[in-house]
Amino acid sequence: MGSAALPAITANEEALIKGFDFLETALLIDPKNSCSSSRQWVALVVGHELAHQWFGNLVTMEWWTHLWLNEGFASWIEYLCVDHCFPEYDIWTQFVSADYTRALDLDALDSSHPIEVNVGHPSEVDEIFDAISYSKGASVIRMLHNYIGDEDFRKGMNAYLVKFQNKNAATEDLWECLEQASGKPIAAVMSSWTKQMGFPIIVVDQEQQGEDRIVKLSQKKFCASGPQSETGEGECLNWMVPVSICSSEDPTCSKLKVLLDRPETTITVSGVGPDQWIKVNPGTVGFYRIQYSSSMLENLLPGIRDLSLQPVDRLGLQNDLFSLARAGMISTVEVLKLMEAFVNEPNYTVWSDLSCNLGVLSCLLSHTDFHEEIQVFIRDLFSPIGLKLGWDCKPGEGHLDALLRSLVLGKLGKAGHKATLEEARRRFKDHVEGKLVLPADLRSPVYLTVLKHGDSATLETMLKLHKQADMQEEKNRIERVLGAISAPDLIQKVLTFALSEDVRPQDTVSVIGGVAGSSKQGRKAAWKFVKDNWEELYNRYQGGFLISRLIKLTVDGFAIDKMATEVKSFFEAHPAPSAERTVEQCCENILLNAAWLKRDADHIQQYLLQRKPAPSEQEPRATALL
């Protein structure tokens, strides 16, 4: 089977029966100059496209309503393939941060849609190539695989592929095959996940009775706008929820599994003493959020500090609390306090998720006059792990160490950590002068750091490196960080560069998005640039996923009510049919951000100003990063 690397692909995906067309950066690897994240990306993309030979080509969805049978399965199998070929990637933990939480965030919006969605117009097809069809689809399959068990799942999938080879299939056909293989009520359980929009939050409380733990579970629809927004319809929704529970005795093994098929229930977990904690959803497999009682959450904190909780569960616990804070169900200060418990965290993916959520919070607080205080918090939190990692790889380090070093140095540099900035400038100078070429894994954090705190000469040097680069990976690496530049006139220069012939059309979106995501002034400038150049941009990207991505990257970070009105009005006057749902979701996110800021800004400011970092978190110690 042949594969071809092309400089540009305009369709959402190109998977052919007799071969594949890939973007260069999704197929080609340079052993000396490709970074670890690029190697991993290529492995995932190749796995995804190969999966389409079975899910899409051998068996084809009956109608667009069942798109997830193609994309959800390909998105799940790409991780299955990479886990088999590269177990050192710990890719299933990365799945939770990259796909699972992304799907939860989108599906919590009022403007989301079910996995199985009616499609009646061609423009609606492009709209459903989103995180619901891909990431929620994959997450629900992962939950289903866990519920059925590997042996019965394989048996059912084999029957499905044999029965419908060279035919069309619907979701119900899949359920029938899996039901026959497992003997479990698959259609009844899974229809609540594919036909209903959204997902539940499981509220958990407990009491001790001798050596048993009595656990009360209740479910209700989780809304990003908080419980006060729930309608009568939302309150009536019910999911068939596979729930598992582990304890501190063995956090990797479930002590009990139940199917929560009603609004609430009470169960007994035997053999759990008063000094043990329990954790719902071990492995973070179930597609739902969890809200623990205050005492249960307090009992879980030692599991974060002493690392007895699995990395994926440390990640899931933090991510759940962050989403609860955004929805107004708890204070953001509670999340900041929890984040400080991760100061000794060693796992890359846990840090990646923390970094992502702190990025969201930093973006939110860029609308305040105390934005610098969250940068201090970031420097304090990331300095110890930066100190431990240093700048250069050590003997015995592997793939995840390289990813972690790149992440941490980039986060510290962007946050203005003095020692990191000085070292980044020194290494960048040596790189430009040809004295010592930067390793591929250090280029993104170094480029980002020097640009964030750079001037016109820095930008000119970076543009020169872009022009000289013969690897598309290097060009893309530079394009993604150009937006970090701070001066208003240089921001405009970057935006103009985005539409120049030096940038491939499909990469323009990343440059504009990088500007919008870098700062408050960058966001304003990018939005104005998109409006001023809308005709050209729309002509480039109409009818594909890139127009939706451009809109989301440009406006999603606003946190002022009137901006939602402005965005809505602009797209009413300049329709983008394939991005209508994206516009609606962006407007909803802007209003959510504005409400979050109004609700929590004063409390966040007070906490950040009053907190006293531990001595190990103070900046002077981090000079050893040099």
C-alpha positions in Angstrom: 0.0 0.0 0.0 1.5 3.3 -1.1 1.7 6.6 0.9 2.5 10.1 -0.5 3.6 13.2 1.4 2.0 16.3 -0.1 2.7 20.0 0.7 -1.0 20.7 0.9 -4.3 18.8 1.3 -7.5 20.8 1.2 -10.0 18.2 2.3 -10.7 17.2 5.9 -8.9 13.9 5.3 -7.7 11.9 2.3 -7.7 8.1 2.9 -7.9 6.1 -0.2 -8.4 2.4 -0.8 -5.1 1.8 -2.6 -3.0 4.4 -0.7 -2.8 7.5 1.4 -2.1 11.2 0.9 -0.6 12.9 3.9 0.7 16.4 4.7 4.5 16.3 4.9 4.5 16.9 8.6 2.1 14.0 9.2 4.3 11.4 7.5 7.9 12.5 7.1 10.4 12.4 10.0 14.0 13.5 9.9 16.0 11.3 12.4 18.3 14.2 13.4 16.0 17.2 13.2 12.5 16.1 14.1 11.4 16.7 17.7 9.7 14.1 19.9 6.2 15.6 19.6 6.5 15.4 15.8 7.5 11.8 15.9 4.5 11.0 18.1 2.1 13.1 15.9 3.2 11.1 12.8 2.6 7.8 14.6 -0.9 8.9 15.6 -1.9 10.2 12.2 -0.6 7.1 10.4 -2.5 4.9 12.8 -5.7 7.0 12.3 -5.5 6.8 8.5 -4.7 3.0 8.5 -7.7 2.4 10.7 -9.9 3.9 8.0 -9.1 0.9 5.9 -11.5 -1.0 8.2 -13.6 1.8 9.6 -14.6 3.8 6.6 -13.5 1.7 3.6 -14.2 -2.0 4.5 -17.3 -0.9 6.4 -18.8 2.5 5.5 -21.2 4.5 7.6 -24.8 4.3 6.4 -25.3 8.1 6.5 -23.5 11.2 8.0 -25.5 10.6 11.2 -23.1 7.7 11.9 -19.9 9.6 11.0 -18.5 8.6 14.4 -18.3 5.0 13.3 -15.6 6.2 11.0 -13.9 9.0 12.9 -14.5 7.9 16.5 -13.1 4.4 15.8 -10.2 5.7 13.8 -9.4 8.2 16.7 -9.5 5.4 19.3 -7.5 2.9 17.2 -4.7 5.4 16.5 -4.0 5.3 20.2 -4.3 1.6 20.3 -1.7 1.3 17.5 0.7 3.7 19.1 0.4 2.0 22.5 1.3 -1.3 20.8 4.2 0.1 18.8 5.6 2.6 21.4 4.5 1.6 24.9 7.1 4.1 26.3 4.8 6.9 25.1 2.2 6.2 27.8 -0.2 7.3 25.1 -3.4 6.4 26.9 -2.7 8.9 29.6 -2.0 11.4 26.9 -5.4 10.5 25.3 -7.1 11.7 28.4 -5.5 15.1 28.2 -5.7 15.5 24.4 -9.0 14.0 23.5 -11.1 13.0 26.5 -11.0 16.4 28.3 -11.4 18.2 25.0 -14.6 16.3 24.2 -15.9 17.0 27.7 -15.3 20.7 27.4 -17.1 21.0 24.1 -20.0 18.7 25.1 -20.7 20.7 28.2 -21.9 23.6 26.0 -25.5 24.3 25.2 -24.4 24.5 21.6 -23.0 21.0 21.4 -24.7 18.1 19.5 -25.2 14.4 20.0 -22.7 11.9 18.5 -25.6 10.7 16.3 -26.8 13.9 14.8 -29.3 14.4 12.0 -27.7 15.9 8.9 -30.0 17.4 6.3 -27.8 19.9 4.4 -24.3 19.6 2.9 -23.0 22.5 5.0 -23.9 20.6 8.1 -21.5 17.8 7.2 -18.4 20.0 7.7 -19.8 21.1 11.0 -19.8 17.6 12.5 -16.1 16.9 11.8 -15.4 18.1 15.3 -14.4 16.9 18.8 -17.8 15.3 19.3 -17.5 12.9 16.3 -13.7 12.3 16.8 -12.8 12.8 20.5 -16.1 12.0 22.2 -16.6 9.1 19.8 -13.2 7.7 20.8 -13.8 8.4 24.5 -17.2 6.5 24.4 -15.5 3.6 22.6 -12.8 3.5 25.3 -15.5 3.4 28.0 -17.4 0.7 26.1 -14.2 -1.4 25.7 -13.6 -1.1 29.5 -17.3 -2.0 30.3 -17.4 -5.1 28.0 -13.8 -6.3 28.4 -11.2 -6.8 25.8 -12.0 -10.4 24.8 -15.7 -9.8 24.2 -15.0 -6.4 22.6 -12.7 -8.0 20.0 -15.2 -10.8 19.4 -18.0 -8.3 18.7 -15.9 -6.0 16.5 -14.7 -9.0 14.4 -18.3 -10.0 13.9 -19.3 -6.5 12.9 -16.5 -6.1 10.4 -17.1 -9.5 8.8 -20.9 -9.0 8.7 -20.7 -5.6 7.1 -17.6 -5.8 5.0 -18.1 -3.9 1.7 -21.5 -2.7 3.0 -22.9 0.2 4.9 -23.6 0.0 8.6 -25.5 2.1 11.2 -24.7 2.5 14.9 -27.5 0.0 15.8 -25.7 -2.7 13.8 -22.6 -2.2 15.9 -24.6 -2.5 19.1 -26.2 -5.7 18.0 -22.8 -7.4 17.3 -21.3 -6.3 20.6 -24.5 -7.3 22.5 -24.3 -10.8 21.0 -20.6 -11.1 21.9 -20.9 -9.8 25.4 -24.4 -10.7 26.6 -24.7 -7.2 28.0 -27.4 -4.6 27.2 -25.1 -2.6 24.9 -27.8 -0.9 22.9 -29.7 0.3 26.0 -26.5 1.5 27.7 -24.8 3.1 24.8 -27.8 4.8 23.2 -27.8 7.2 26.2 -24.3 8.3 25.2 -24.7 8.6 21.4 -28.2 9.8 21.0 -28.2 12.3 23.9 -26.2 15.5 23.8 -23.9 16.1 26.8 -22.9 13.9 29.7 -23.5 13.6 33.5 -21.7 14.8 36.5 -21.6 12.2 39.2 -22.0 13.6 42.7 -20.3 11.4 45.3 -20.7 11.3 49.1 -19.8 8.6 51.7 -20.1 7.4 55.3 -18.2 4.8 57.2 -19.9 1.7 58.7 -17.4 -0.5 60.4 -15.0 -1.8 57.7 -17.4 -0.9 54.9 -17.8 2.4 53.0 -21.4 3.4 52.1 -21.2 5.5 48.9 -24.0 7.6 47.6 -24.0 8.4 43.9 -26.2 10.7 42.0 -26.2 11.9 38.4 -27.4 15.0 36.6 -26.5 16.7 33.3 -23.3 18.8 33.5 -23.5 22.3 32.0 -20.6 24.6 31.5 -22.8 27.5 32.5 -23.5 25.9 35.9 -26.5 24.1 37.6 -28.6 27.2 37.5 -28.9 26.9 33.7 -30.4 23.5 33.7 -33.8 23.3 32.1 -36.5 20.9 33.0 -35.4 18.8 30.0 -31.8 18.7 31.2 -32.9 17.6 34.7 -34.8 14.7 33.1 -31.9 13.3 31.2 -30.5 10.1 32.5 -27.4 8.1 31.4 -26.6 4.4 31.8 -23.2 5.0 33.6 -20.6 2.3 34.1 -19.1 3.3 37.4 -16.1 1.7 39.0 -14.5 2.4 42.4 -10.9 1.8 43.7 -9.3 2.4 47.1 -5.9 3.4 48.4 -5.3 -0.3 49.1 -4.8 -0.7 45.3 -5.5 2.4 43.2 -4.9 0.4 40.0 -7.7 -2.2 40.6 -11.4 -1.6 40.9 -13.0 -3.0 44.1 -16.5 -2.6 42.7 -18.2 -2.0 39.4 -21.9 -1.0 39.0 -24.2 0.4 36.3 -25.8 3.6 37.5 -29.1 3.5 35.6 -31.1 5.9 37.7 -30.8 9.4 39.1 -29.2 8.2 42.4 -28.3 5.1 44.2 -26.4 3.9 47.4 -23.8 1.1 47.3 -21.6 -0.6 49.8 -17.9 -1.0 49.1 -16.7 -3.8 51.4 -13.4 -3.9 53.1 -12.5 -0.2 53.1 -11.3 0.9 56.5 -11.7 4.4 57.9 -8.1 5.3 57.1 -8.4 4.5 53.4 -9.6 6.8 50.6 -11.8 5.7 47.7 -11.7 7.0 44.1 -14.5 6.9 41.6 -13.7 6.3 37.9 -10.1 4.8 38.3 -8.2 5.2 35.0 -10.5 8.1 34.1 -12.3 5.9 31.7 -16.0 6.9 32.2 -17.1 9.9 30.2 -18.3 12.1 33.0 -17.2 14.7 35.5 -17.1 13.9 39.3 -17.9 16.1 42.2 -16.7 14.8 45.6 -17.8 15.9 49.0 -15.3 18.2 50.7 -14.1 15.5 53.0 -13.6 13.0 50.2 -11.6 15.5 48.2 -9.5 16.3 51.2 -8.8 12.6 51.7 -7.6 12.3 48.1 -5.0 15.1 48.3 -2.3 12.9 49.9 -2.7 10.6 46.8 -1.6 13.5 44.7 1.3 14.5 46.9 2.7 11.0 47.4 1.9 9.9 43.9 -0.1 6.9 45.1 -2.9 7.9 42.7 -2.2 6.9 39.1 -1.0 9.7 36.9 -4.2 9.5 34.8 -6.3 9.9 38.0 -4.2 12.8 39.3 -4.8 14.4 35.9 -8.5 13.6 35.9 -9.1 14.9 39.5 -7.5 18.3 38.7 -9.3 18.6 35.4 -12.7 17.9 36.9 -12.1 20.6 39.6 -11.0 23.1 36.9 -14.2 22.5 35.0 -16.4 22.8 38.1 -14.7 26.1 38.8 -15.4 27.4 35.3 -19.0 26.3 35.7 -19.3 28.3 39.0 -19.8 25.2 41.1 -16.7 25.8 43.2 -14.3 28.7 43.6 -11.3 28.9 41.3 -9.2 29.5 44.4 -9.9 25.9 45.4 -8.4 24.8 42.1 -5.3 27.0 42.5 -4.8 25.4 46.0 -5.1 21.9 44.5 -2.6 22.8 41.7 0.0 23.6 44.4 -0.2 20.0 45.5 1.4 19.0 42.2 4.7 20.8 42.8 6.6 17.4 42.9 4.7 15.9 40.0 7.0 13.8 37.7 4.5 12.9 34.9 4.6 14.7 31.6 0.9 14.4 30.7 -0.2 15.6 34.2 2.0 18.7 33.7 0.6 19.1 30.2 -2.9 19.2 31.4 -2.0 21.6 34.3 -0.2 23.8 31.7 -3.3 23.9 29.5 -5.6 24.8 32.3 -3.2 27.5 33.6 -3.1 28.8 30.0 -6.9 29.1 30.0 -6.7 30.9 33.3 -3.9 33.2 32.2 -5.9 34.1 29.1 -8.9 34.9 31.3 -6.9 37.1 33.6 -5.3 39.0 30.7 -8.5 41.0 30.9 -7.5 42.2 34.4 -4.8 44.5 35.9 -3.3 41.6 37.9 -2.3 39.3 35.0 1.3 39.4 36.2 0.2 37.6 39.5 -0.8 34.5 37.6 2.6 34.5 35.9 4.2 34.5 39.3 2.1 31.5 40.3 3.1 29.7 37.1 6.8 30.4 37.8 6.5 29.2 41.3 4.7 26.0 40.3 7.0 25.1 37.4 10.4 26.1 38.8 11.1 23.0 40.8 10.4 20.6 37.9 12.4 22.9 35.7 15.3 22.8 38.2 15.1 19.0 38.3 15.1 18.6 34.5 17.7 21.2 33.5 18.3 22.1 29.9 20.1 19.1 28.5 19.0 15.5 28.2 20.6 13.0 30.6 21.6 9.3 30.1 18.6 7.0 30.4 16.0 9.6 29.5 13.3 8.8 27.0 10.5 10.2 24.9 8.3 11.6 27.8 11.3 13.3 29.4 12.0 15.2 26.2 8.3 16.3 26.0 8.3 17.3 29.6 11.5 19.4 29.3 10.1 21.2 26.2 6.8 21.9 28.0 8.3 23.2 31.2 11.0 25.4 29.7 8.4 26.9 27.3 6.0 27.6 30.2 8.7 29.1 32.4 10.0 31.2 29.5 6.6 32.5 28.5 5.9 33.4 32.1 9.0 35.5 32.4 11.2 33.3 34.5 14.5 35.3 34.6 17.0 32.4 34.5 15.1 30.6 31.8 14.9 33.7 29.6 18.7 34.4 30.0 19.6 30.9 29.1 17.2 30.8 26.2 18.7 34.0 24.8 22.2 32.6 25.1 21.3 29.3 23.4 19.4 31.1 20.7 22.4 33.4 19.9 24.7 30.3 19.6 22.1 28.6 17.4 21.8 31.6 15.0 25.6 32.1 14.8 26.1 28.4 14.1 28.2 27.8 17.2 25.8 25.2 18.7 22.7 24.1 16.9 19.7 23.7 19.2 18.3 20.2 19.6 14.9 19.8 17.9 13.2 19.3 21.3 14.5 22.7 22.6 13.7 24.8 19.6 10.0 25.5 20.3 10.5 26.6 23.9 13.6 28.7 23.0 11.9 30.3 20.1 8.8 31.1 22.1 10.8 32.5 25.0 13.0 34.9 23.0 10.1 36.1 20.9 7.8 36.7 23.9 10.5 39.0 25.4 12.0 40.1 22.1 12.2 43.1 19.8 12.1 43.8 16.1 15.6 42.3 15.7 14.4 39.1 17.3 11.5 38.9 14.9 13.6 39.6 11.9 16.1 36.8 12.9 13.2 34.4 13.4 11.7 35.3 10.0 15.1 34.7 8.4 15.3 31.3 10.1 11.9 30.5 8.6 13.0 31.5 5.1 16.2 29.4 5.4 14.5 26.3 6.8 14.3 23.4 4.3 12.2 21.2 6.6 8.5 22.0 6.8 8.4 20.9 10.4 10.9 23.7 11.2 8.8 26.3 9.3 5.7 25.2 11.2 7.5 25.3 14.5 8.5 28.9 13.9 5.0 29.9 12.5 3.3 28.6 15.7 5.3 30.8 18.0 5.6 34.1 16.0 2.5 35.4 17.7 4.3 35.5 21.0 5.9 38.8 20.0 4.5 41.6 22.2 5.0 45.0 20.5 1.8 46.2 18.6 3.7 47.1 15.4 5.4 43.7 15.4 2.1 41.9 16.0 0.8 43.6 12.8 4.0 42.5 11.0 3.3 38.9 12.0 -0.3 39.0 10.9 0.8 40.4 7.5 3.3 37.6 7.2 0.5 35.1 7.8 -1.1 36.0 4.4 2.2 36.2 2.5 3.5 33.7 0.0 6.1 32.5 2.6 3.3 30.7 4.5 1.4 27.8 3.0 -2.4 28.6 3.0 -3.3 25.8 5.5 -0.6 27.2 7.9 -1.9 30.8 7.9 -4.5 29.7 10.5 -1.8 28.7 13.0 0.0 32.0 12.7 -3.2 34.1 13.2 -4.3 31.7 16.0 -0.8 32.1 17.6 -1.2 35.9 17.7 -4.8 35.6 19.2 -3.7 33.2 21.9 -0.6 35.2 23.0 -2.0 38.2 24.7 -5.0 40.6 25.1 -3.6 43.0 22.5 -2.8 40.1 20.2 -6.4 38.8 20.4 -7.8 42.2 19.5 -5.3 42.6 16.6 -6.0 39.1 15.2 -9.8 39.7 15.3 -9.5 43.0 13.5 -7.2 41.3 11.0 -9.7 38.5 10.3 -12.5 41.0 9.9 -10.5 43.2 7.5 -9.3 40.2 5.4 -12.4 38.1 5.7 -13.2 37.9 2.0 -9.7 36.5 1.2 -9.7 34.1 4.2 -13.2 32.8 3.5 -12.4 32.2 -0.1 -9.4 30.1 1.0 -11.1 28.0 3.6 -14.9 27.9 2.9 -16.4 24.4 3.1 -13.6 22.9 5.2 -12.6 22.5 8.8 -10.0 25.3 8.6 -12.6 28.1 8.6 -14.0 26.8 11.9 -10.6 26.5 13.4 -9.7 30.0 12.3 -12.8 31.4 14.0 -12.3 29.4 17.2 -8.6 30.3 17.6 -9.3 34.0 17.0 -12.3 34.8 19.2 -12.6 32.0 21.8 -10.5 33.8 24.4 -12.5 37.0 24.7 -14.1 37.5 28.1 -16.4 40.6 27.6 -20.1 40.2 27.0 -20.2 42.7 24.2 -17.7 40.7 22.2 -20.1 37.8 21.9 -22.6 40.3 20.4 -19.9 41.7 18.0 -18.8 38.2 16.9 -22.4 37.1 16.3 -23.3 40.3 14.4 -20.2 39.9 12.2 -21.1 36.4 11.1 -24.7 37.3 10.6 -23.5 39.9 8.1 -20.8 37.5 6.7 -22.3 34.0 6.8 -20.0 31.0 7.0 -22.5 28.1 6.7 -20.0 25.3 7.5 -19.0 27.2 10.7 -22.4 28.2 12.1 -22.1 25.8 15.0 -18.6 27.0 15.7 -19.7 30.6 15.8 -22.5 29.7 18.2 -20.0 27.8 20.5 -17.5 30.6 20.4 -20.2 33.2 21.5 -21.2 30.8 24.3 -17.6 30.5 25.4 -17.1 34.3 25.4 -20.2 34.7 27.7 -19.0 31.9 30.0 -15.6 33.5 30.2 -17.2 36.9 31.1 -19.4 35.3 33.8 -16.4 33.4 35.2 -14.3 36.6 35.4 -17.1 38.6 37.1 -17.7 35.8 39.6 -14.2 34.9 40.6 -11.7 37.7 39.7 -11.7 39.4 43.1 -11.2 36.1 44.9 -8.4 35.0 42.6 -6.6 38.3 43.0 -6.8 38.2 46.7 -5.5 34.7 46.8 -2.6 35.4 44.4 -1.5 38.4 46.4 -1.7 36.8 49.8 -0.2 33.4 49.0 3.2 32.6 50.4 5.2 30.2 48.2 7.2 27.5 49.9 11.0 28.1 50.0 11.5 25.4 47.4 9.3 27.3 45.0 11.2 30.6 45.3 12.8 31.9 42.1 16.4 32.2 43.3 16.7 28.4 43.6 15.8 28.1 39.9 19.1 29.8 38.9 20.4 26.3 38.8 18.4 25.9 35.6 21.4 27.6 33.9 
